[in-house]
Amino acid sequence: MSEIICPKCSSENCYNDTVMNICCDCMHEWHGNEESTQTTDTTPRDSNGAELVDGDAVTVIKDLKVKGSSMVIKRGTKVKSIRLTDNPEEVDCKIEGSSIVLKTCFLKK
């Protein structure tokens, strides 16, 4: 039995209804002979879509509460020399002497 994977949400909770494949999670329908056209972009990008590289300087676009701490990173905080991680949605940086991992959706170049 072959696994059917939804091209829209990548869910495995799908079934074949004679001619159409149907995803139970997002209700996406597609023909069974269509190939998955979803490509995974592993390039880290900021909130505006600009590509990020090691050593970039970025700015925080929203006040962020740091989990496990009373520290708050204020909007407009400039972060110098970020380091990319294995996850394209996260970057490693130092803020006020603390090493912190930030989501790229809260940063702009």
C-alpha positions as CSV (number, residue, x, y, z in Angstrom):
1,M,0.0,0.0,0.0
2,S,1.5,3.4,-1.0
3,E,1.4,6.3,1.3
4,I,-0.5,9.4,0.0
5,I,0.9,12.7,1.2
6,C,-0.9,16.0,0.7
7,P,1.0,18.4,-1.5
8,K,-0.5,21.4,0.3
9,C,0.0,20.6,4.0
10,S,2.3,17.5,3.8
11,S,-0.1,15.4,5.9
12,E,-0.3,11.7,5.7
13,N,-3.9,11.7,6.7
14,C,-5.2,11.3,3.1
15,Y,-7.3,8.8,1.2
16,N,-8.1,8.0,-2.5
17,D,-11.7,8.4,-3.6
18,T,-11.5,6.7,-7.0
19,V,-10.2,9.6,-9.1
20,M,-9.3,12.2,-6.5
21,N,-7.0,12.2,-3.5
22,I,-8.5,14.0,-0.5
23,C,-6.6,15.3,2.6
24,C,-8.7,15.0,5.8
25,D,-6.7,17.7,7.6
26,C,-6.8,20.6,5.1
27,M,-9.6,19.3,2.8
28,H,-7.3,19.7,-0.3
29,E,-8.4,17.6,-3.3
30,W,-6.1,16.7,-6.2
31,H,-5.9,14.1,-8.9
32,G,-4.1,11.0,-8.1
33,N,-1.7,11.3,-11.1
34,E,-0.4,14.8,-10.0
35,E,3.1,14.9,-8.7
36,S,3.8,16.8,-5.6
37,T,4.9,20.3,-6.7
38,Q,5.8,21.5,-3.2
39,T,9.4,22.5,-2.9
40,T,11.1,23.0,0.4
41,D,13.1,26.2,0.6
42,T,16.0,25.8,3.0
43,T,17.2,29.4,2.6
44,P,16.7,31.4,5.9
45,R,14.7,34.5,5.2
46,D,13.6,37.4,7.4
47,S,10.0,38.7,7.8
48,N,10.2,40.6,4.5
49,G,11.7,37.7,2.5
50,A,15.3,38.9,2.4
51,E,17.9,36.1,2.5
52,L,19.9,35.9,5.7
53,V,23.5,34.8,5.9
54,D,26.0,34.3,8.7
55,G,27.2,37.6,10.2
56,D,24.2,39.7,9.1
57,A,22.9,42.5,11.3
58,V,19.1,42.4,11.9
59,T,16.5,44.3,13.8
60,V,13.7,42.8,16.0
61,I,10.2,43.8,14.7
62,K,8.2,42.9,17.8
63,D,8.6,42.9,21.6
64,L,9.5,39.3,22.5
65,K,9.3,37.7,25.9
66,V,12.1,35.3,26.6
67,K,10.9,31.9,27.9
68,G,12.2,31.0,31.3
69,S,13.4,34.5,32.0
70,S,11.9,37.9,32.9
71,M,13.9,39.4,30.0
72,V,12.0,41.2,27.2
73,I,13.6,41.9,23.8
74,K,12.2,45.3,22.7
75,R,11.1,46.1,19.2
76,G,13.9,47.8,17.3
77,T,16.7,46.0,19.1
78,K,19.6,45.7,16.7
79,V,21.3,42.2,16.7
80,K,24.8,42.0,15.2
81,S,26.5,38.9,13.7
82,I,23.7,36.3,13.7
83,R,24.6,32.7,13.2
84,L,22.4,30.4,11.1
85,T,21.2,27.1,12.5
86,D,20.2,23.8,10.9
87,N,16.6,25.0,11.0
88,P,16.0,27.7,8.4
89,E,13.3,29.3,10.6
90,E,15.8,30.1,13.5
91,V,19.0,32.0,14.0
92,D,21.4,32.0,16.9
93,C,22.6,35.4,18.3
94,K,23.7,37.2,21.4
95,I,21.6,39.9,23.1
96,E,22.8,41.6,26.3
97,G,25.4,38.8,26.8
98,S,22.9,36.0,26.5
99,S,22.9,33.5,23.7
100,I,19.4,33.3,22.3
101,V,17.7,31.5,19.4
102,L,15.2,33.8,17.5
103,K,12.6,32.9,14.9
104,T,13.4,34.6,11.6
105,C,9.7,35.8,11.2
106,F,10.4,38.3,14.0
107,L,13.5,39.8,12.3
108,K,14.2,42.2,9.5
109,K,17.5,42.9,7.7
